[in-house]
Amino acid sequence: MRKISTSNCKAGMIVGKAILHNGAAVLLEAGARLTASYINRLINLGITEIYIKDDVSKDIDIPDVIEEKTRLEAIELVKSTMEAYYHGDKLNSDKIIEVVIKIVNEILLIDDIIINLMDIKSCDNYTFLHSVNVCVLSIVTGVELKLSYDALKELGIGAILHDIGKVMIPPEILQKSSALTDEEYEVIKQHSLLGYNIIKTIPEISEASAMVALCHHERFDGKGYISGLKRNEIHIYSRIVAVADIFDALTSDRIYRKKISTIQAIDYLTVIAASSLDEEVLRCFAKIIPPFPVGTGIVLNNGEKGVVIGVNRNLPSRPVVRIVFSSDGNKKSSYNEINLAKETEYFIKSTAELTK
C-alpha cells in the first residue's frame, strides 16, 4: 500500500484503504477498483490523496495504532455529538468516555508505537477527523511521557472534545476561505471558552479534561489565548494537545491553505517550540511521528526513486526504502531494498510521487 495524489490516479488502480466522506461515511471500500468517474468524484470532493495497492507497494503494510472500526466509531461519535449539541441535545458523556477508553486500551497493546498518518482527509470531514486524530496523537504522546492510565483517559477525553466549542461559532466564519478580519478572529478564539463551558456542565468529565478545551491555544511565551498563560501555568494535558492540534492542522488540507508534509510540520514545530511549546512534549511527540512514513514516495541523493517500506525507530530520518526507478528514470525490472540506517552513503533528498 502507498499514498498517491488523486490527480495522479488512473482508472483500474486498486484502493488500499477505505475512503471516507462527510465524517465517517465510507465512500469507497478498500479493494475497490477506481474508474474515471470515481477519480473525478474524489477530486471534486476535495480528497487530494488516497492509498492504493500495486506491484510497487506489494507487501507494504501500513498499520494504524487503533482498529479501523474503532477509528470510524470515534469519528462518527464526534460528528453525532457535535451535531446533537448544535440542535440542543446534551452530550452523551458515557459514549465519549467509552470510545476514549477503547482507544487508550488499543494503544497500550502496542509495545513500540510508531504512527503512520493513515487518514484520507478532505475539507468537509476535517473537524471530525481532526478531533479523533488529536485524541490519538495526544494519547500516544502521553504514553511516551509515561502518564498513568487514568491520566491517559482524562487526556483523551479532553483531546477528543477540544474543539467542541466550534459548534457555537457561525459557519460563515468557521468555513471562510479568505483571511479572517480581526473581529472574526476574536469570534473564532471564543471556541475555547465556549467548549470549556459545554464540558464543565458534565459531572462525569473531570475539570482537567474540560481545561483542555479552554487552554489548548495557550502558549509557553504567554502569547496564546484565552488567558495568556505561561509555561507551567498551562496544564500538561493542554500542552500535549497543543502540539497534536498544530501538527494535525498543518498536515491537513484546509479551505484556506494546502497541507504541508510530515517533515515540514515537525520542522515548524521544532522552530516554534523554543518559545511557544513544551519542548519535552515535542521531543516525545517527534519520537512517534516518523518524518517519512511508510508508503511515502522518496528520491535518494543518487537520483533513484522508491517508497518507504519500514521505519528505523532510533534513526527515523533513515528508513528502509524499496527502489523502484533507477536514476535515469526507468522502472526497474526487479526492486531492491536499502536500509538507510546501514547504507549511509545514501540519504533522502526529497519526497516524490512514483509516477515516473
BELHUUR-V776823 format. One record per residue. N is the residue number from 1. RES is the residue in one letter. PHI is phi in degrees with one decimal (NA if undefined). OMEGA is omega in radians with two decimals (NA if undefined). Layout:
BEGIN
N & RES & PHI & OMEGA
N & RES & PHI & OMEGA
END
This chain:
BEGIN
1 & M & NA & 3.06
2 & R & -148.7 & -3.09
3 & K & -99.1 & 3.05
4 & I & -138.3 & 3.09
5 & S & -71.4 & 3.09
6 & T & -63.5 & 3.12
7 & S & -67.0 & 3.11
8 & N & -101.4 & 3.12
9 & C & -72.3 & 3.10
10 & K & -132.2 & 3.11
11 & A & -56.1 & -3.12
12 & G & 102.4 & 3.10
13 & M & -64.8 & -3.11
14 & I & -100.5 & 3.11
15 & V & -68.4 & -3.09
16 & G & -91.5 & -3.11
17 & K & -142.8 & -3.12
18 & A & -52.7 & -3.13
19 & I & -104.5 & -3.09
20 & L & -96.1 & 3.08
21 & H & -140.8 & 3.07
22 & N & 54.3 & 3.10
23 & G & 96.8 & -3.06
24 & A & -115.0 & 3.13
25 & A & -69.6 & -3.14
26 & V & -84.5 & 3.14
27 & L & -83.1 & 3.09
28 & L & -136.9 & 3.12
29 & E & -78.7 & 2.99
30 & A & -59.3 & -3.12
31 & G & 97.7 & 3.12
32 & A & -67.7 & 3.11
33 & R & -97.4 & -3.11
34 & L & -69.2 & 2.98
35 & T & -119.9 & 3.12
36 & A & -59.9 & -3.14
37 & S & -68.5 & 3.06
38 & Y & -60.9 & -3.10
39 & I & -61.9 & 3.11
40 & N & -62.2 & 3.11
41 & R & -63.7 & 3.11
42 & L & -60.0 & -3.13
43 & I & -63.1 & -3.13
44 & N & -65.6 & 3.11
45 & L & -81.5 & 3.13
46 & G & 81.9 & 3.08
47 & I & -86.8 & -2.97
48 & T & -92.3 & -3.12
49 & E & -141.3 & 2.99
50 & I & -141.2 & 3.00
51 & Y & -95.7 & 3.07
52 & I & -125.2 & 3.00
53 & K & -113.3 & 3.09
54 & D & -152.9 & -3.10
55 & D & -66.7 & 3.12
56 & V & -63.3 & -3.05
57 & S & -103.9 & -3.14
58 & K & -55.2 & 3.11
59 & D & 70.5 & 3.09
60 & I & -84.1 & 3.13
61 & D & -101.9 & 3.11
62 & I & -117.7 & -3.07
63 & P & -74.2 & 3.02
64 & D & -92.9 & 3.14
65 & V & -82.3 & 3.02
66 & I & -129.4 & 3.13
67 & E & -63.5 & 3.12
68 & E & -58.7 & 3.12
69 & K & -59.7 & 3.13
70 & T & -67.1 & 3.12
71 & R & -61.8 & 3.13
72 & L & -62.8 & 3.10
73 & E & -61.7 & -3.13
74 & A & -66.4 & 3.12
75 & I & -62.0 & 3.14
76 & E & -63.5 & 3.13
77 & L & -65.6 & 3.10
78 & V & -60.5 & 3.14
79 & K & -59.3 & -3.10
80 & S & -67.5 & 3.12
81 & T & -64.5 & -3.12
82 & M & -68.1 & 3.13
83 & E & -67.9 & -3.14
84 & A & -64.2 & -3.14
85 & Y & -64.4 & 3.12
86 & Y & -59.1 & -3.12
87 & H & -95.4 & 2.99
88 & G & 96.3 & 3.12
89 & D & -86.7 & 3.11
90 & K & -81.6 & 3.06
91 & L & -69.7 & 3.06
92 & N & -88.3 & -3.04
93 & S & -65.4 & -3.13
94 & D & -60.7 & -3.13
95 & K & -68.1 & 3.12
96 & I & -62.9 & -3.14
97 & I & -62.5 & -3.13
98 & E & -61.3 & -3.10
99 & V & -70.9 & 3.10
100 & V & -67.3 & 3.09
101 & I & -60.3 & 3.12
102 & K & -62.6 & 3.12
103 & I & -63.5 & 3.13
104 & V & -59.5 & -3.10
105 & N & -62.5 & 3.14
106 & E & -68.0 & 3.12
107 & I & -65.1 & -3.10
108 & L & -70.8 & 3.08
109 & L & -76.8 & -3.08
110 & I & -92.6 & -3.10
111 & D & -74.6 & -3.02
112 & D & -133.1 & -2.93
113 & I & -83.2 & 2.95
114 & I & -128.6 & -3.11
115 & I & -97.8 & 2.94
116 & N & -99.9 & -3.04
117 & L & -74.3 & -2.97
118 & M & -92.1 & -2.97
119 & D & -79.0 & 2.98
120 & I & -98.9 & -2.97
121 & K & -106.7 & 2.95
122 & S & -129.6 & -3.06
123 & C & -61.4 & -3.05
124 & D & -72.2 & -3.13
125 & N & -106.0 & -3.04
126 & Y & -57.4 & -3.02
127 & T & -57.5 & -3.07
128 & F & -73.4 & 3.09
129 & L & -62.6 & -3.12
130 & H & -59.5 & -3.12
131 & S & -61.4 & 3.14
132 & V & -71.5 & 3.11
133 & N & -59.3 & -3.13
134 & V & -63.1 & 3.09
135 & C & -61.0 & -3.11
136 & V & -63.4 & 3.14
137 & L & -60.0 & -3.12
138 & S & -68.3 & -3.13
139 & I & -64.6 & 3.14
140 & V & -63.6 & 3.06
141 & T & -63.0 & 3.09
142 & G & -61.8 & 3.07
143 & V & -62.4 & 3.10
144 & E & -61.4 & 3.12
145 & L & -83.0 & 3.10
146 & K & 63.6 & 3.03
147 & L & -70.8 & 3.13
148 & S & -71.7 & 3.13
149 & Y & -59.0 & -3.14
150 & D & -63.6 & 3.11
151 & A & -65.9 & 3.11
152 & L & -62.4 & 3.10
153 & K & -65.5 & 3.11
154 & E & -59.9 & 3.12
155 & L & -60.0 & -3.11
156 & G & -63.0 & 3.12
157 & I & -64.2 & 3.10
158 & G & -62.5 & -3.09
159 & A & -68.6 & -3.08
160 & I & -69.7 & 3.13
161 & L & -105.8 & -2.98
162 & H & -61.3 & -3.12
163 & D & -107.6 & -3.10
164 & I & -58.1 & -3.14
165 & G & -65.0 & -3.13
166 & K & -68.2 & 3.07
167 & V & -66.1 & -3.12
168 & M & -95.8 & -3.13
169 & I & -91.5 & 3.13
170 & P & -55.5 & -3.10
171 & P & -57.0 & -3.12
172 & E & -65.6 & 3.05
173 & I & -87.6 & -3.08
174 & L & -62.7 & -3.06
175 & Q & -106.7 & -3.11
176 & K & -66.3 & -3.07
177 & S & -88.5 & 3.12
178 & S & -101.0 & -3.09
179 & A & -62.3 & 3.10
180 & L & -74.2 & 2.98
181 & T & -74.8 & 3.10
182 & D & -58.6 & -3.13
183 & E & -66.4 & 3.13
184 & E & -66.9 & 3.11
185 & Y & -64.2 & 3.09
186 & E & -63.6 & 3.08
187 & V & -66.2 & 3.12
188 & I & -56.5 & -3.10
189 & K & -60.0 & -3.11
190 & Q & -69.9 & -3.12
191 & H & -61.7 & 3.13
192 & S & -65.1 & 3.13
193 & L & -68.5 & 3.13
194 & L & -62.0 & 3.11
195 & G & -63.5 & 3.10
196 & Y & -59.9 & -3.13
197 & N & -65.3 & 3.08
198 & I & -69.3 & -3.02
199 & I & -71.8 & -3.03
200 & K & -68.5 & 3.10
201 & T & -82.3 & -3.09
202 & I & -99.4 & -3.04
203 & P & -61.1 & -3.11
204 & E & -75.0 & -3.12
205 & I & -107.3 & -3.02
206 & S & -70.9 & 3.07
207 & E & -61.9 & -3.14
208 & A & -62.5 & 3.10
209 & S & -67.3 & 3.14
210 & A & -62.7 & -3.12
211 & M & -65.4 & 3.09
212 & V & -61.6 & 3.11
213 & A & -61.1 & -3.09
214 & L & -71.8 & -2.90
215 & C & -117.3 & -3.06
216 & H & -73.5 & 3.04
217 & H & -107.2 & 3.01
218 & E & -74.7 & -3.09
219 & R & -131.4 & -3.05
220 & F & -55.7 & -3.10
221 & D & -85.9 & 3.12
222 & G & 81.3 & -3.08
223 & K & -99.0 & 3.08
224 & G & -89.3 & 3.11
225 & Y & -137.0 & 0.42
226 & I & -102.7 & -2.96
227 & S & -103.2 & -3.12
228 & G & 66.0 & 3.13
229 & L & -67.1 & -3.14
230 & K & -124.7 & 2.98
231 & R & 36.3 & -3.03
232 & N & -73.2 & 2.96
233 & E & -68.9 & -3.14
234 & I & -91.7 & -3.13
235 & H & -60.7 & -3.11
236 & I & -57.4 & 3.12
237 & Y & -60.7 & -3.13
238 & S & -67.9 & 3.10
239 & R & -67.3 & 3.10
240 & I & -69.1 & -3.10
241 & V & -64.1 & 3.10
242 & A & -58.3 & -3.14
243 & V & -67.1 & -3.13
244 & A & -62.0 & -3.12
245 & D & -63.6 & -3.14
246 & I & -64.7 & -3.10
247 & F & -60.1 & -3.08
248 & D & -66.8 & 3.09
249 & A & -64.8 & -3.12
250 & L & -65.5 & -3.07
251 & T & -95.9 & 3.10
252 & S & -120.9 & 2.99
253 & D & -69.5 & 3.08
254 & R & -119.3 & -3.14
255 & I & -58.3 & -3.00
256 & Y & -102.7 & 3.09
257 & R & -165.0 & 3.10
258 & K & -85.2 & 3.13
259 & K & -73.1 & 3.04
260 & I & -116.2 & -3.08
261 & S & -72.9 & 3.11
262 & T & -57.2 & -3.09
263 & I & -66.8 & 3.09
264 & Q & -66.2 & -3.13
265 & A & -65.8 & 3.11
266 & I & -63.5 & 3.10
267 & D & -59.8 & 3.13
268 & Y & -62.4 & 3.13
269 & L & -60.8 & 3.13
270 & T & -64.1 & 3.14
271 & V & -65.8 & -3.07
272 & I & -80.8 & -3.11
273 & A & -63.6 & -3.10
274 & A & -56.9 & -3.11
275 & S & -122.6 & -2.91
276 & S & -105.8 & -3.02
277 & L & -123.8 & 3.09
278 & D & -75.1 & -3.06
279 & E & -66.1 & 3.10
280 & E & -68.6 & 3.07
281 & V & -61.5 & -3.13
282 & L & -64.1 & 3.12
283 & R & -60.3 & 3.12
284 & C & -67.9 & 3.12
285 & F & -61.4 & -3.10
286 & A & -64.0 & 3.13
287 & K & -68.5 & -3.06
288 & I & -99.6 & -3.10
289 & I & -116.3 & 3.12
290 & P & -68.4 & 3.14
291 & P & -64.5 & 3.11
292 & F & -124.8 & -3.09
293 & P & -62.9 & 3.07
294 & V & -56.8 & -3.12
295 & G & 95.5 & -3.14
296 & T & -82.8 & 3.03
297 & G & -78.2 & -3.07
298 & I & -136.9 & 3.01
299 & V & -120.8 & 3.09
300 & L & -84.5 & -3.14
301 & N & -64.2 & 3.11
302 & N & -91.9 & 3.09
303 & G & 92.0 & 3.11
304 & E & -73.0 & 3.13
305 & K & -116.4 & 3.14
306 & G & -158.2 & -3.13
307 & V & -133.5 & 3.12
308 & V & -72.0 & 3.14
309 & I & -116.4 & 3.13
310 & G & -163.2 & -3.11
311 & V & -114.1 & 3.01
312 & N & -89.8 & -3.02
313 & R & -56.7 & -3.09
314 & N & -82.4 & 3.09
315 & L & -135.3 & -3.00
316 & P & -63.0 & 3.13
317 & S & -81.2 & -3.14
318 & R & -127.2 & -3.09
319 & P & -80.5 & 2.99
320 & V & -90.6 & -3.08
321 & V & -124.9 & 3.04
322 & R & -101.6 & -3.11
323 & I & -84.1 & -3.05
324 & V & -111.5 & -3.14
325 & F & -116.8 & 3.07
326 & S & -74.4 & -3.07
327 & S & -66.1 & 3.11
328 & D & -86.9 & 3.07
329 & G & 91.6 & -3.13
330 & N & -86.6 & 3.11
331 & K & -72.5 & -3.10
332 & K & -76.5 & 3.13
333 & S & -71.4 & 3.03
334 & S & -139.9 & -3.04
335 & Y & -95.8 & 3.03
336 & N & -105.7 & -3.10
337 & E & -117.2 & -3.12
338 & I & -126.3 & 3.02
339 & N & -92.8 & -3.05
340 & L & -67.0 & 3.08
341 & A & -70.4 & -3.12
342 & K & -105.2 & -3.11
343 & E & -98.6 & -2.93
344 & T & -75.7 & 3.09
345 & E & -74.4 & 3.12
346 & Y & -106.1 & 3.01
347 & F & -152.0 & -3.13
348 & I & -79.8 & 3.14
349 & K & -85.1 & -3.13
350 & S & -165.1 & 2.99
351 & T & -95.1 & -3.11
352 & A & -164.2 & 3.05
353 & E & -80.6 & -3.14
354 & L & -89.8 & 3.09
355 & T & -98.6 & 3.13
356 & K & -167.2 & NA
END
